[in-house]
């Protein structure tokens, strides 16, 4: 693959912007599906940073990106299962009103 003409700090800036948008979404949204989408955005921003560091420093950042994608897939599967069970129980998935999982 030929080297890219785009400087690596542009990718890191894009990664920081995507991570910031995801963090803002997690902190402000009330719908759990949108919160999961924002968490996925944050994880993909971390993947972009890993790949950027891998290309510039020669490390194996791509392996870390695969681990992050695996954790993200497991998180979505478990999270959606919890959301579906809460919706079946209460017919409401508002994050502020869910106290079903408290001990």
C-alpha positions as CSV (number, residue, x, y, z in Angstrom):
1,X,0.0,0.0,0.0
2,X,1.5,3.4,-1.0
3,X,2.1,5.9,1.8
4,X,-0.6,8.4,2.4
5,X,0.0,12.1,1.6
6,X,-2.2,13.1,4.5
7,X,-0.2,13.9,7.7
8,X,-0.9,11.7,10.6
9,X,-1.8,14.5,13.0
10,X,-4.9,15.1,10.9
11,X,-6.1,11.6,11.7
12,X,-5.4,12.1,15.4
13,X,-7.4,15.4,15.3
14,X,-10.3,13.6,13.6
15,X,-10.1,10.9,16.2
16,X,-10.2,13.4,19.0
17,X,-13.2,15.1,17.4
18,X,-15.1,11.8,17.0
19,X,-14.3,10.9,20.6
20,X,-15.6,14.2,21.8
21,X,-18.8,13.9,19.9
22,X,-19.3,10.4,21.3
23,X,-18.6,11.5,24.9
24,X,-21.0,14.5,24.5
25,X,-23.7,12.1,23.2
26,X,-23.2,9.6,26.1
27,X,-23.5,12.4,28.6
28,X,-26.5,14.1,27.1
29,X,-28.8,11.4,25.6
30,X,-31.5,9.6,27.5
31,X,-32.2,6.8,24.9
32,X,-30.0,3.8,25.5
33,X,-29.8,3.0,21.8
34,X,-28.3,6.4,21.1
35,X,-26.0,6.0,24.1
36,X,-24.7,2.7,22.6
37,X,-24.2,4.4,19.2
38,X,-22.2,7.1,20.9
39,X,-20.1,4.6,22.8
40,X,-19.4,2.8,19.4
41,X,-18.4,6.2,18.0
42,X,-15.9,6.6,20.8
43,X,-14.5,3.1,20.3
44,X,-14.1,3.7,16.6
45,X,-12.3,7.0,17.4
46,X,-9.9,4.9,19.6
47,X,-9.5,2.5,16.7
48,X,-8.5,5.3,14.4
49,X,-5.9,6.5,16.9
50,X,-4.5,3.0,17.2
51,X,-4.2,2.6,13.5
52,X,-2.6,6.0,13.1
53,X,0.0,5.2,15.8
54,X,0.5,1.9,14.1
55,X,1.3,3.5,10.8
56,X,3.6,6.2,12.2
57,X,5.5,4.3,14.9
58,X,5.5,0.8,13.4
59,X,3.7,-0.8,16.4
60,X,1.0,-3.4,16.1
61,X,-1.9,-1.0,16.7
62,X,-4.1,-3.0,14.3
63,X,-4.2,-5.9,16.7
64,X,-5.5,-3.6,19.4
65,X,-8.1,-2.4,17.0
66,X,-9.3,-5.9,16.5
67,X,-9.6,-6.4,20.2
68,X,-11.6,-3.2,20.5
69,X,-14.0,-4.3,17.8
70,X,-14.5,-7.6,19.6
71,X,-15.2,-5.9,22.9
72,X,-17.6,-3.5,21.1
73,X,-19.5,-6.4,19.5
74,X,-19.9,-8.1,22.9
75,X,-20.9,-4.9,24.6
76,X,-23.6,-4.3,22.0
77,X,-24.9,-7.9,22.3
78,X,-25.2,-7.7,26.1
79,X,-26.5,-4.1,26.1
80,X,-29.2,-4.8,23.6
81,X,-30.3,-7.9,25.5
82,X,-30.6,-5.8,28.7
83,X,-32.5,-3.1,26.8
84,X,-34.9,-5.6,25.3
85,X,-35.6,-7.2,28.7
86,X,-36.2,-3.8,30.3
87,X,-38.6,-2.8,27.5
88,X,-40.5,-6.0,27.8
89,X,-40.8,-5.5,31.6
90,X,-41.7,-1.7,31.7
91,X,-42.5,-0.7,28.1
92,X,-40.1,2.2,28.6
93,X,-36.4,2.5,27.9
94,X,-35.7,6.0,29.4
95,X,-32.3,5.8,31.1
96,X,-33.3,8.2,33.9
97,X,-36.3,6.1,34.9
98,X,-34.7,2.7,34.9
99,X,-34.1,1.4,38.4
100,X,-34.9,-2.2,37.6
101,X,-31.2,-3.3,37.9
102,X,-30.6,-1.8,41.3
103,X,-29.9,-4.3,44.1
